[in-house]
Amino acid sequence: MAIATWFNRQSRLVQILLMLIPVVNWITEILVRWSAFLKTRSLITLVMAILVTFFGLAFGWIDLIWILLFKHLIFARA
């Protein structure tokens, strides 16, 4: 099972907790994004994976809000 699929199956509380802790947030973002790219092979997931690898902390807070609204990361619904 891909990490992106595992993350999306977690409860919203677990997802939010993973996004609230800064270093855990960045590591989770990287793992989920690259997992989503390997599963979907789309250009947008590749771009997001590269951006999150270098600017993950900034995207983490945006994704926290996105999770509250839609229960998955932006462009990482695998």
C-alpha positions in Angstrom: 0.0 0.0 0.0 1.3 3.4 -0.9 2.0 6.0 1.8 -0.4 8.4 0.2 -3.2 5.9 0.4 -2.3 5.1 4.0 -2.3 8.8 4.9 -5.7 9.4 3.2 -7.2 6.5 5.1 -6.2 7.9 8.5 -8.7 9.7 10.6 -8.8 13.5 10.2 -7.4 13.9 13.7 -4.3 11.8 12.9 -3.8 13.7 9.7 -4.1 17.0 11.5 -1.6 15.9 14.2 0.9 14.8 11.6 0.6 18.3 9.9 0.8 20.3 13.2 4.3 19.1 14.2 6.8 21.1 12.0 9.5 18.5 11.3 7.1 15.6 11.2 5.0 17.7 8.9 7.8 18.1 6.4 8.7 14.4 6.4 5.1 13.4 6.1 4.7 15.8 3.2 7.7 14.4 1.4 6.7 10.8 1.8 3.1 11.3 0.8 3.9 13.5 -2.2 6.5 11.2 -3.7 4.3 8.2 -3.0 1.5 9.9 -4.8 3.7 10.7 -7.7 5.0 7.1 -8.0 1.4 5.9 -8.1 -0.1 8.5 -10.5 2.9 9.6 -12.5 1.3 12.9 -13.3 3.1 16.2 -13.9 1.3 18.1 -11.2 2.2 15.5 -8.5 5.8 15.7 -9.6 5.9 19.5 -9.4 4.3 19.4 -6.0 6.7 16.7 -4.8 9.7 18.8 -5.8 8.3 22.0 -4.3 7.5 20.2 -1.0 11.0 18.7 -0.9 12.5 22.2 -0.8 9.7 24.3 0.7 7.8 21.7 2.7 7.3 23.8 5.9 5.4 26.5 4.0 3.2 24.0 2.2 2.6 22.1 5.4 0.4 24.9 6.9 -1.5 25.3 3.6 -2.1 21.5 3.5 -3.3 21.6 7.1 -6.1 23.9 6.1 -6.8 21.8 3.0 -7.0 18.6 5.2 -9.5 20.4 7.4 -11.7 21.1 4.4 -11.2 18.0 2.1 -9.4 15.3 4.2 -6.4 14.9 1.8 -3.3 16.9 0.7 -3.5 19.3 -2.3 -2.9 17.3 -5.5 -2.0 14.1 -3.5 -5.2 12.1 -3.6 -3.8 8.7 -4.6 
